[in-house]
């Protein structure tokens, strides 16, 4: 029994694990929805309680995804605390890249919406902004062992920044109603978390902080899953118990949260989606926006940050960064959170965005890995 548990832990700790579990969840959703979209939608969207929109999709998006973001926050906490000054300097370039990538995709989506006469692309300008952290880092491992060590931290920082900023944009655009008093409650909970995280055992501190923080985020009208990042960052990962906490949360995220989210988010009502007409415009536009918008936006952001003195590792050459920007087109977790807030998950528009995001992820992954392998040969 213990031997089997040990093998499972090693498998979940593998650098490819997150990409594999997300891919499996997405593949099952695509096949299931293709075989019987009615059964798929009934399982995913049926409310569990009369009069309340609480079903499998809602529970996973608001609950299990908190676990995923908590794993991200804990990893960021460990990376930053290992050398605060160095990481703060190194964070400026990827942060600028994240902002540039968000602006690039948003502006290109609006422009293509006008050119193609697609109201969905104009209204859904926020859908293509965010990058999938776990999937991107998992695909990065496919580029080989000669990848510069700073590149992983660069992509981690960039992906976290645009995920967090994208959720903030989602709240600020009115897709979700933000309460001012709720934001005050969030600030109070965070201040209390800073105090408690330094005085309690890391495991106890994590649960004491994340639960009230989740409730405060939900009450404030901000995406509750984002509370996981805030809680994770507050926990010091400098002791043995702290590192064990990070390992446990990360394994749970890889084994449970990521595949379940892919399962409930990536199903498509194929009968309502085709590659022509209005849905075809959304699919093609999303692929172009993700690939071109991310490359131009991130590249411009990193370049401008360098002009203003931001530090960038010498190993992060232009070809390496070009491959990295393509990997940033991988993603459907936060993008589909955004799409779900704008459109019904059973609508043809949501399905078209799903197909577009998946196609862009495949193209970006293949092109990014190819360029990185050549650049580090």
Steps between C-alpha positions, in 0.01 A plus 500: 500500500772746604700404190201584278448833676867581451479427128189718470676788675801471270271496197316813618833674570617442143546812289256368239228402750290818486500511121398132489211529748363817337531339158321185613215702654462708184512194275231320702279811487541536123428131431210481747335815364550374143340162577210646700497872567161468671630257763817704546309825558252332733777370726705821491232769527206345690440684829530292814263717702160632388506873438880524516749487210732265687612205292819318410627784280444762772659289775811426298547853364457663841641223719751270333659786306579669831727203564676557168556868569619418853769272353607788276511739795708260712752449220526875450547545876792255498662654193475857628611427856813322379640837386255786528714771345612289202148377424346845530747629240445196280122537528485838326559364148244214516248729671538752217473211256176385667347848470620527140357158415165591652484830311616336177232230508225738613571760232543242225175327603311829476666583166418159350147528638455822304664363183311169509175657626507268803333643809624198701866585433436866590311420817725207592827695476592378848462129423842447331704699753612242757758222477469150648775473760505124552456402136759753379763385750420137421549560127820695575648177633457348151748753364788306655749525784699786349227756568652789701407470868374862522245431224276293730483779759443753220202303368369428850506869594349608168221241512410579861495873424270474201276244673457727802463816290253325268279403794522858627397624155214249503373651824557859387314463168169438671475134408491448874370756749773628733406621849710777651434378855600153388836629373553658843430159656755342263762755613428424867526125443830541315646713783388241753651229279838676498496499881383139540720347228813592693381357831318176420609165358494534118222241454281658768577849373404401145152379596444781751583753227354347183146429626411853623688643202289293259182620672618862489585478130162341423314766698700776331396370157860415404573156352522285819763267353742794499505481880723194462784710356470760775496236774789305347726804468450584868623160625878485555646197318840507670462208743452125458125519592459785250661303219284198586191719483601629157563145375164374627300791357680477165436124473133550586475774239661282233296190587161660570451869420655525154347191336158570653501857373600383152223241518221748582631790287618346173189318384355636177147481360635401160163521325498877553862560399633508146803653333301742287265784577505683832649213703770450237601865539527455877714187465737648240513835679581341835790301350647811336450714809663244728803439277567842348368712787705317761822509296478869414366610837742308720794588275412870514451490878836332566678736256354811666583366846860454388514855367397623845772297672321176590743212556491204263716189520756475219383144427156634404600582142261626234444151348439353846252774583330452160441134584380596847245749364354225281464276805303781662226444241423174685203531726134445566450500880471873575398582138200267537420654840477830312297347214265334749433833667403657167318214328307193604717188508247328270504777237657471156716804578651334807561185297673700225726671751583159649597356162703811415688493830578129463625543142714798601643296789602217265653735242679707766635191676637342182653822367638607839666167574651487150650849530632436853664174395674675211597800713661282771653234274 
